[in-house]
Amino acid sequence: MRKWFIFVILLLFNFFLIYGINQANIMMFNYNFMIYVHPEDKKEETIEDEPIPIADDEPINTDYDGESIEKIAEKIDKYCKKTPLEGHGEDIARAAIKKSVNPYLIGGIILESTSCKTECSIIFKECNNVSKMKGEPGCFGGVYKSYSTISDAITDLVNYISKEFYTPEMQTPYKMYKAYGKSSSWAFKITNYMEGIKRTK
């Protein structure tokens, strides 16, 4: 009698176990089916802060903060008068505005990096490096990058700023100097150069 009782208990246990597993499988199937029927409920991951690249053949803005490319270029060239940077104002203004970068910031960084208001640095004079950008090919085999032209170096700097500091709020010397690997004195110098260019008539 006792053996029959144990047998019945085991039989009932197996029945409920199998029943439970079947119910769980049904629930999982229904859940998966619902996800498949409503794919819009699943949101794709997006990278919100990445700058949107601008194709070369796309029209670009012709002004920055109400000033035309030509006007900004003229200010930069006048401020850099009698230096090797004179004549590259349009390169700076056009490349910066195309990538939604502050052209005065680019001008300030270039002036501070090249020291051309006094005596231009050797890596600028010999390797056209306007921002002490590192990379290959190396200038004299060193860590600083060598460029074929000054325009190429300006474009490289603008692309870097656009990628790493891609909002107007970030494109200010005192907001970016730590991430740029510089000190507050660097930010002070850049700010002075920017204001100098802006005030140029």
PEFENVEN-V186218 format. One record per backbone hydrogen bond with DSSP energy under -1.0 kcal/mol. CO is the residue of the C=O (numbers start at 1). NH is the residue of the N-H. Records with the same first field share a line. If there is no record, write none. Layout:
CO->NH ; NH
//
This chain:
1->5
2->6
3->7
4->8
5->9
6->10
7->11
8->12
9->13
10->14
11->15
12->16
13->17
14->18
15->19
16->20
17->21
18->22
19->23
20->24
21->25
22->26
23->27
24->28
25->29
26->30
27->31
28->32
29->33
30->34
31->35
32->36
33->37
34->38
38->41
39->42
55->58
62->69
64->67
67->64
68->72
69->73
70->74
71->75
72->76
73->77
74->78
75->79
76->80
78->81
80->83
83->86
85->88
88->92
89->93
90->94
91->95
92->96
93->97
94->98
95->99
96->101
97->100
102->106
103->107
104->108
105->109
106->110
107->111
108->112
109->113
110->114
111->115
114->121
115->118
121->125
122->126
123->127 ; 129
124->128
127->147
133->145
137->146
138->141
139->142
143->135
144->139
149->153
150->154
151->155
152->156
153->157
154->158
155->159
156->160
157->161
158->162
159->163
160->164
161->165
167->171
170->172
172->175 ; 176
173->177
176->180
177->182
178->181
183->187
184->188
185->189
186->190
187->191
188->192
189->193
190->194
191->195
192->196
193->197
194->198
195->199
197->200
//
